Amino acid sequence: MTETIQTDLCIIGAGSAGLSIAAGAAQMGAKVVLIEGHKMGGDCLNTGCVPSKSLLAAGKAAKIARASGKFGVNGTEPTVDFAKANAHVHSVIATIAPHDSVERFEGLGCTVIQAHGKFTSRDTVEAGGKTIRARRFIIATGSRAAVPPIPGLAGVPHFTNETIFDNTVLPEHLVIIGGGPIGCEMAQAHRRLGARVTILDAGSILPKDDPEAVDVVRRRLTSEGIVLREAIKIARVEADGSGIAVVLSTPGGSDERVTGSHILVAAGRKPNIENLGLDEAGVAYTPKGITVDARLRSSNTKIFAAGDVAGGYQFTHLAGYHAGIIIRNILFWVPAKAQPAAMPWVTYTDPELAQVGLTEADAKAKYGDTVRIVRAEFKGNDRAIAEGATDGFLKAVVAKNGKILGATIVGLNAGELVLPWVLAITSGLKIGAMTAMIAPYPTLSEISKRAAGAYYTPTLFSDRTRFIVRNLLRFT
């Protein structure tokens, strides 16, 4: 007979969101069943954030070797062993994996079932020959690479983020379909490790980011030898000898062939909602994911969704945020809502591009000319000059009353520099809070204080201020 398990929480998916909920709930005394049909750690650990940043680190090491001559360190063209670079990627995964392992979560008190989970009714899940009944269920099945319906693509070998990190041979010419964050990051990593790289995109690269900041990244990618083909139309993909050819439609009606040795498809992601029994569970969904309310409840209020499968932004840090919302709702009966005041994101190219809150264009569309744009350049930052990394800028969007609405940073370590702006927007701070802080010298973080100070420059150095100062000095 099928074993029946009665539990407090049943979580389907052991990626970022599912693991965070399971760990928190189990340590707070809840009985937890955690179901994972593939790899513990999900996309982030195995095929996403961790391996991509590890390969970028290998590419950065090669770049540093090439550029070290300007510091008097006898820089030479490095010899790249791509297989060892790949081994570095997998060593990083292996180092982090125990934190996400079955053993750790069983040690926390979770019942871990390594099998596919599927709803058979509104309050029942079956997995691994077991029937699970729970007070609440959480679907945290994440997302996967979306492969566009390009004619011929399915008939030729191609990578996605789920397979590219298993490749141990440096591509001679990697053709990347899609110029979003994954496409741009993998383009730069592979180029720095010695591959020729071409990015093909139907629109602009990094379309969700500030165009001025994207231009900084674009210039760096092209200066490193990456070929960018934007605003193109792909007619088909076909084999070309031992390689592949992407055939582009041109405005004149003729075809243009872009040939390469390998293809990476980085054209977006789709939620993992298939074969979950969502109809049997009474859970509404669309191609974008499970439909949830602000508390992350589905149409079946006993079933929550978290992370990529809940639609919206697809970030590991958002999955962690969702976990906190769900724990507060389920364990503490607090009607917490997923309404982040500030959602940051970072593209980890070199230079990095970080965004939080409204971009300049979004702010002006919403508030018109009442917003102020203040900025500072990395070329005016002493630490950036010392590091030889002066490309980029920080741009902040400030409301008429001084409230910080958004910040865009493109430059060295932009992902690290964006955090105070996240805090400012989350806490509803005004620009004066940023100018009042003391930034250590010389650091890249001084750029935040410099940009914030620019808000007061027109007033501080105005004719009126000079008049006041001159008159006050008469009485000293």
C-alpha positions as CSV (number, residue, x, y, z in Angstrom):
1,M,0.0,0.0,0.0
2,T,1.0,3.6,-0.6
3,E,2.5,5.3,2.4
4,T,0.6,8.4,3.5
5,I,2.5,11.2,5.2
6,Q,0.7,13.8,7.2
7,T,2.7,17.1,7.6
8,D,2.5,20.8,8.1
9,L,4.2,21.9,5.0
10,C,4.8,20.1,1.7
11,I,7.3,21.9,-0.6
12,I,7.7,20.9,-4.3
13,G,11.1,22.1,-5.5
14,A,14.4,22.3,-3.7
15,G,15.8,25.4,-5.4
16,S,16.4,28.7,-3.8
17,A,12.9,29.4,-2.7
18,G,12.0,25.9,-1.6
19,L,15.2,25.4,0.4
20,S,14.8,28.7,2.2
21,I,11.3,27.9,3.2
22,A,12.2,24.3,4.3
23,A,15.2,25.4,6.4
24,G,13.3,28.2,8.1
25,A,10.1,26.3,8.8
26,A,11.9,23.1,10.0
27,Q,14.1,25.1,12.4
28,M,11.0,26.8,13.8
29,G,9.4,23.5,14.6
30,A,7.2,22.8,11.6
31,K,7.0,19.3,10.0
32,V,8.3,19.7,6.5
33,V,8.2,17.4,3.4
34,L,10.6,18.5,0.7
35,I,10.2,17.1,-2.8
36,E,12.8,17.4,-5.5
37,G,12.7,15.4,-8.8
38,H,16.1,16.6,-10.1
39,K,19.1,18.2,-8.3
40,M,19.1,19.7,-4.9
41,G,19.9,23.4,-5.1
42,G,17.9,23.9,-8.3
43,D,19.0,26.1,-11.2
44,C,21.0,28.6,-9.1
45,L,23.5,26.2,-7.8
46,N,23.7,23.7,-10.7
47,T,23.1,25.6,-13.9
48,G,22.7,29.3,-13.1
49,C,24.2,31.9,-10.7
50,V,26.9,29.8,-9.2
51,P,28.5,28.2,-12.3
52,S,28.1,31.4,-14.4
53,K,29.9,33.6,-11.9
54,S,32.5,30.9,-11.5
55,L,33.2,30.9,-15.3
56,L,33.2,34.7,-15.3
57,A,35.8,34.6,-12.5
58,A,38.0,32.4,-14.8
59,G,37.6,34.8,-17.6
60,K,38.4,37.7,-15.3
61,A,41.7,36.0,-14.3
62,A,42.6,35.8,-18.0
63,K,41.7,39.4,-18.5
64,I,43.9,40.5,-15.6
65,A,46.8,38.6,-17.0
66,R,46.5,40.3,-20.3
67,A,46.0,43.8,-18.8
68,S,48.7,43.5,-16.1
69,G,51.4,45.1,-18.2
70,K,49.9,48.6,-17.6
71,F,50.8,48.1,-13.9
72,G,54.4,47.1,-14.7
73,V,53.8,43.4,-14.1
74,N,54.9,42.1,-17.5
75,G,51.5,41.1,-18.8
76,T,51.4,38.5,-21.5
77,E,48.8,36.5,-23.3
78,P,47.7,33.8,-20.9
79,T,47.6,30.1,-21.8
80,V,44.0,29.0,-21.1
81,D,43.2,25.4,-20.2
82,F,39.4,25.5,-20.7
83,A,38.9,22.1,-19.2
84,K,40.6,23.3,-16.0
85,A,38.4,26.4,-16.1
86,N,35.4,24.1,-16.3
87,A,36.8,22.1,-13.4
88,H,36.9,25.3,-11.4
89,V,33.2,25.8,-12.1
90,H,32.3,22.4,-10.8
91,S,34.6,22.6,-7.8
92,V,32.7,25.7,-6.7
93,I,29.4,23.9,-7.2
94,A,30.7,21.0,-5.1
95,T,31.9,23.3,-2.3
96,I,28.5,24.9,-2.0
97,A,26.4,21.7,-2.6
98,P,26.5,20.4,1.0
99,H,24.6,23.4,2.1
100,D,21.8,22.4,-0.2
101,S,22.1,18.6,0.3
102,V,19.6,16.0,1.2
103,E,21.8,15.2,4.3
104,R,21.7,18.7,5.6
105,F,17.9,19.0,5.2
106,E,17.3,15.6,6.8
107,G,19.5,16.8,9.6
108,L,17.2,19.8,10.0
109,G,14.3,17.4,10.4
110,C,12.8,17.6,6.9
111,T,11.5,14.5,5.1
112,V,13.2,14.7,1.7
113,I,11.7,12.8,-1.2
114,Q,13.8,12.6,-4.3
115,A,11.1,12.1,-6.9
116,H,8.7,14.1,-9.1
117,G,5.8,15.5,-7.1
118,K,2.3,15.9,-8.5
119,F,-1.0,17.0,-7.1
120,T,-3.8,14.4,-7.3
121,S,-6.4,16.6,-5.6
122,R,-6.7,20.0,-3.9
123,D,-4.9,18.8,-0.8
124,T,-2.9,15.7,-1.8
125,V,0.5,15.3,-3.6
126,E,2.0,12.0,-4.7
127,A,5.8,11.6,-5.0
128,G,8.0,8.5,-5.0
129,G,5.2,6.1,-4.2
130,K,4.1,8.2,-1.2
131,T,1.0,10.3,-0.6
132,I,1.5,13.6,1.2
133,R,-1.3,15.5,2.9
134,A,-0.3,18.8,4.3
135,R,-1.8,21.9,6.0
136,R,-0.1,24.0,3.4
137,F,1.7,23.4,0.1
138,I,4.4,25.5,-1.6
139,I,5.2,25.2,-5.3
140,A,8.8,26.3,-5.9
141,T,9.7,24.5,-9.1
142,G,11.6,27.4,-10.7
143,S,12.0,28.0,-14.4
144,R,14.1,26.6,-17.3
145,A,15.6,28.0,-20.5
146,A,13.1,28.9,-23.2
147,V,14.0,27.7,-26.6
148,P,12.4,29.9,-29.3
149,P,10.6,28.2,-32.2
150,I,13.3,29.1,-34.7
151,P,13.1,26.8,-37.8
152,G,15.9,24.2,-37.7
153,L,17.1,25.0,-34.2
154,A,15.7,21.7,-32.7
155,G,17.5,19.7,-35.3
156,V,21.1,21.0,-34.4
157,P,23.0,20.6,-31.2
158,H,22.8,23.6,-29.0
159,F,23.6,24.7,-25.5
160,T,21.4,26.4,-23.0
161,N,22.4,27.4,-19.5
162,E,21.5,23.9,-18.4
163,T,24.2,22.3,-20.6
164,I,26.8,24.9,-21.3
165,F,28.6,24.3,-18.0
166,D,29.1,20.6,-18.9
167,N,31.2,21.6,-21.9
168,T,34.9,21.1,-21.4
169,V,36.2,22.1,-24.8
170,L,36.7,25.8,-25.7
171,P,34.3,26.7,-28.6
172,E,36.1,27.9,-31.6
173,H,33.2,30.3,-32.4
174,L,30.3,30.5,-30.0
175,V,27.1,32.1,-31.5
176,I,24.8,33.2,-28.8
177,I,21.1,33.7,-29.5
178,G,19.9,36.3,-27.0
179,G,21.6,39.4,-25.6
180,G,20.1,39.4,-22.1
181,P,22.2,39.1,-18.9
182,I,22.9,35.4,-19.5
183,G,23.9,35.9,-23.1
184,C,26.2,38.9,-22.3
185,E,27.8,37.3,-19.3
186,M,28.6,34.0,-21.2
187,A,29.8,36.0,-24.2
188,Q,32.4,37.9,-22.2
189,A,33.5,34.8,-20.2
190,H,34.1,32.7,-23.3
191,R,35.7,35.5,-25.2
192,R,38.2,36.2,-22.4
193,L,39.0,32.5,-22.3
194,G,39.8,32.5,-26.0
195,A,36.7,31.8,-28.0
196,R,35.4,34.0,-30.9
197,V,31.9,35.1,-29.9
198,T,28.9,36.6,-31.7
199,I,25.7,37.7,-30.0
200,L,22.5,37.8,-32.0
201,D,19.5,39.7,-30.7
202,A,16.1,40.7,-32.2
203,G,16.3,43.9,-30.2
204,S,18.9,45.6,-28.0
205,I,21.1,43.8,-25.6
206,L,20.1,44.2,-22.0
207,P,16.7,45.7,-23.0
208,K,15.4,46.1,-19.4
209,D,18.3,48.4,-18.4
210,D,19.1,52.1,-18.7
211,P,20.2,52.6,-22.4
212,E,23.0,54.9,-21.4
213,A,24.4,52.3,-19.0
214,V,23.9,49.6,-21.6
215,D,26.1,51.6,-24.0
216,V,29.0,51.4,-21.5
217,V,28.7,47.6,-21.5
218,R,28.2,47.5,-25.2
219,R,31.4,49.4,-25.8
220,R,33.4,47.1,-23.6
221,L,32.1,43.9,-25.2
222,T,32.9,45.1,-28.7
223,S,36.3,46.4,-27.6
224,E,37.1,42.9,-26.4
225,G,36.3,41.5,-29.8
226,I,32.7,40.3,-29.3
227,V,30.6,40.8,-32.4
228,L,27.1,42.3,-31.5
229,R,24.4,41.9,-34.1
230,E,21.3,43.7,-32.7
231,A,17.9,44.3,-34.2
232,I,18.2,41.3,-36.5
233,K,15.7,38.6,-37.6
234,I,16.7,35.0,-37.6
235,A,15.2,33.0,-40.5
236,R,16.5,29.6,-39.6
237,V,19.3,27.5,-38.1
238,E,21.0,24.7,-40.0
239,A,24.1,22.5,-40.0
240,D,27.2,23.8,-41.7
241,G,29.8,21.1,-42.1
242,S,30.9,20.2,-38.6
243,G,29.5,23.5,-37.2
244,I,26.2,25.4,-37.5
245,A,24.9,28.4,-39.4
246,V,22.4,31.0,-38.2
247,V,20.6,32.4,-41.3
248,L,19.5,36.0,-40.9
249,S,16.9,37.8,-43.0
250,T,18.1,41.1,-44.3
251,P,16.0,44.1,-45.2
252,G,16.9,43.6,-48.9
253,G,15.3,40.2,-48.8
254,S,18.5,38.2,-49.1
255,D,19.9,35.8,-46.5
256,E,23.1,36.3,-44.5
257,R,24.8,33.4,-42.8
258,V,26.5,33.6,-39.4
259,T,28.6,30.5,-39.0
260,G,30.0,29.1,-35.8
261,S,31.2,26.0,-34.0
262,H,28.6,26.1,-31.2
263,I,25.3,27.8,-30.4
264,L,24.1,28.9,-27.0
265,V,20.4,29.7,-26.7
266,A,19.9,32.5,-24.1
267,A,16.5,33.8,-25.2
268,G,14.6,34.0,-21.9
269,R,13.1,31.5,-19.5
270,K,9.8,29.7,-18.9
271,P,8.2,28.6,-15.6
272,N,8.2,24.9,-14.7
273,I,4.4,24.3,-14.4
274,E,4.0,21.2,-16.5
275,N,3.1,17.8,-15.0
276,L,2.3,19.2,-11.5
277,G,-1.4,18.4,-11.5
278,L,-2.3,22.1,-11.2
279,D,-5.8,21.5,-12.6
280,E,-6.5,18.8,-10.1
281,A,-5.3,21.1,-7.4
282,G,-7.5,24.0,-8.5
283,V,-4.5,26.2,-9.1
284,A,-4.8,28.8,-11.8
285,Y,-1.8,29.5,-14.1
286,T,-0.8,31.1,-17.3
287,P,2.3,30.6,-19.6
288,K,4.0,33.2,-17.3
289,G,3.5,31.1,-14.2
290,I,1.2,30.4,-11.4
291,T,-1.3,33.2,-10.6
292,V,-0.8,34.4,-7.1
293,D,-2.1,37.2,-4.9
294,A,0.1,39.7,-2.9
295,R,0.5,37.0,-0.2
296,L,1.7,34.5,-2.8
297,R,-1.4,32.4,-2.5
298,S,-2.7,30.6,-5.5
299,S,-6.4,30.3,-6.4
300,N,-6.3,27.4,-4.0
301,T,-5.5,29.4,-0.9
302,K,-3.8,26.4,0.8
303,I,-1.2,26.3,-2.0
304,F,1.4,29.1,-2.3
305,A,4.0,29.7,-5.1
306,A,7.4,31.1,-4.7
307,G,10.4,32.1,-6.9
308,D,10.4,32.0,-10.7
309,V,7.3,29.8,-11.0
310,A,5.2,32.6,-9.4
311,G,5.9,34.9,-12.4
312,G,7.5,38.3,-12.3
313,Y,11.2,38.9,-11.8
314,Q,13.3,35.7,-11.9
315,F,16.1,36.3,-9.4
316,T,17.5,34.1,-6.7
317,H,17.3,37.0,-4.2
318,L,13.6,37.4,-5.0
319,A,13.0,33.7,-4.3
320,G,14.6,34.3,-0.9
321,Y,12.4,37.3,-0.3
322,H,9.3,35.2,-1.2
323,A,10.4,32.6,1.3
324,G,10.2,35.1,4.1
325,I,6.8,36.3,3.0
326,I,5.4,32.7,2.9
327,I,6.9,31.8,6.3
328,R,5.3,34.8,7.9
329,N,1.9,33.9,6.4
330,I,1.9,30.2,7.1
331,L,3.7,29.9,10.5
332,F,2.8,33.2,12.1
333,W,-0.5,34.1,10.5
334,V,0.8,37.5,9.5
335,P,-0.8,38.6,6.3
336,A,2.5,39.7,4.8
337,K,2.5,40.8,1.2
338,A,5.2,40.5,-1.5
339,Q,5.5,44.2,-2.3
340,P,9.2,44.9,-2.4
341,A,9.8,48.6,-2.4
342,A,13.1,48.0,-4.1
343,M,14.1,45.1,-6.3
344,P,17.7,45.2,-7.4
345,W,19.3,43.3,-10.2
346,V,22.8,43.0,-11.6
347,T,24.3,41.9,-14.8
348,Y,27.8,40.6,-14.0
349,T,29.6,41.6,-17.1
350,D,32.8,43.7,-16.7
351,P,31.8,46.5,-16.1
352,E,28.9,45.3,-14.0
353,L,25.5,46.9,-14.5
354,A,23.3,47.3,-11.4
355,Q,19.8,48.7,-11.1
356,V,17.3,49.3,-8.3
357,G,14.1,51.2,-8.4
358,L,13.1,53.4,-11.3
359,T,15.3,54.0,-14.3
360,E,15.5,57.5,-15.6
361,A,13.1,56.8,-18.4
362,D,10.6,55.1,-16.1
363,A,10.7,57.9,-13.6
364,K,10.2,60.6,-16.2
365,A,7.3,58.6,-17.7
366,K,5.7,58.4,-14.3
367,Y,6.5,61.8,-12.8
368,G,7.4,64.0,-15.8
369,D,10.0,66.7,-15.4
370,T,9.5,66.9,-11.6
371,V,12.2,64.3,-11.1
372,R,15.9,65.2,-10.7
373,I,18.7,63.1,-12.2
374,V,22.0,63.3,-10.3
375,R,25.2,61.5,-11.3
376,A,28.9,60.9,-10.7
377,E,31.5,59.4,-13.0
378,F,33.9,56.7,-12.2
379,K,36.6,58.7,-13.9
380,G,36.3,61.2,-11.0
381,N,36.7,58.5,-8.4
382,D,40.3,58.2,-7.1
383,R,40.0,54.5,-6.3
384,A,38.7,53.7,-9.8
385,I,41.6,55.7,-11.3
386,A,44.1,53.7,-9.2
387,E,42.5,50.5,-10.3
388,G,42.5,51.6,-14.0
389,A,38.8,51.0,-14.1
390,T,37.2,54.4,-14.9
391,D,34.5,53.3,-17.3
392,G,31.0,54.0,-16.1
393,F,28.9,56.2,-13.9
394,L,26.3,56.3,-11.1
395,K,22.9,57.9,-11.9
396,A,20.3,58.4,-9.2
397,V,16.7,59.4,-9.7
398,V,15.3,61.8,-7.1
399,A,11.7,63.0,-6.6
400,K,10.8,66.7,-6.1
401,N,10.7,66.2,-2.4
402,G,14.2,64.7,-2.3
403,K,13.0,61.1,-2.0
404,I,15.2,58.5,-3.8
405,L,13.3,56.7,-6.5
406,G,16.0,54.7,-8.3
407,A,19.7,54.2,-9.1
408,T,21.6,52.9,-12.0
409,I,25.3,52.0,-11.6
410,V,27.6,50.7,-14.4
411,G,31.2,50.2,-13.5
412,L,33.6,48.2,-11.4
413,N,31.8,46.3,-8.7
414,A,28.5,48.0,-9.4
415,G,26.7,45.0,-7.8
416,E,28.4,45.7,-4.5
417,L,27.8,49.5,-4.7
418,V,24.1,49.3,-5.3
419,L,23.2,48.1,-1.8
420,P,23.0,51.5,0.0
421,W,20.6,52.7,-2.7
422,V,18.5,49.5,-2.1
423,L,18.4,50.4,1.6
424,A,17.5,54.0,0.9
425,I,14.6,53.1,-1.4
426,T,13.4,50.4,0.9
427,S,13.5,52.7,3.9
428,G,12.0,55.7,2.0
429,L,15.1,57.8,2.6
430,K,15.8,61.2,1.0
431,I,18.9,62.1,-0.8
432,G,20.2,64.0,2.2
433,A,20.8,60.7,4.0
434,M,23.3,59.6,1.3
435,T,25.2,62.9,1.6
436,A,25.3,62.8,5.4
437,M,27.2,59.4,5.5
438,I,31.0,59.3,5.8
439,A,32.5,57.2,3.0
440,P,36.0,55.8,3.6
441,Y,38.7,57.1,1.3
442,P,39.8,55.9,-1.2
443,T,36.9,53.6,-2.1
444,L,34.6,53.1,-5.0
445,S,31.7,53.7,-2.6
446,E,32.6,57.4,-2.5
447,I,30.8,57.6,-5.9
448,S,27.4,57.3,-4.1
449,K,28.2,60.3,-1.9
450,R,29.5,62.2,-4.9
451,A,26.3,61.6,-6.9
452,A,24.1,62.5,-3.9
453,G,26.0,65.7,-3.3
454,A,25.4,66.7,-6.9
455,Y,21.7,67.1,-5.9
456,Y,22.7,70.2,-3.8
457,T,25.3,71.7,-6.1
458,P,22.9,74.1,-7.9
459,T,21.7,75.6,-4.6
460,L,25.0,75.4,-2.7
461,F,27.0,77.3,-5.3
462,S,24.3,79.7,-6.5
463,D,24.4,83.5,-6.6
464,R,22.0,83.5,-3.6
465,T,24.3,81.4,-1.5
466,R,27.3,83.6,-2.4
467,F,25.3,86.7,-1.4
468,I,24.5,85.2,1.9
469,V,28.0,84.1,2.6
470,R,29.5,87.5,1.7
471,N,27.1,89.2,4.1
472,L,27.7,86.8,6.9
473,L,31.4,87.2,6.6
474,R,31.0,90.9,7.3
475,F,30.0,90.1,10.8
476,T,32.9,87.7,11.6
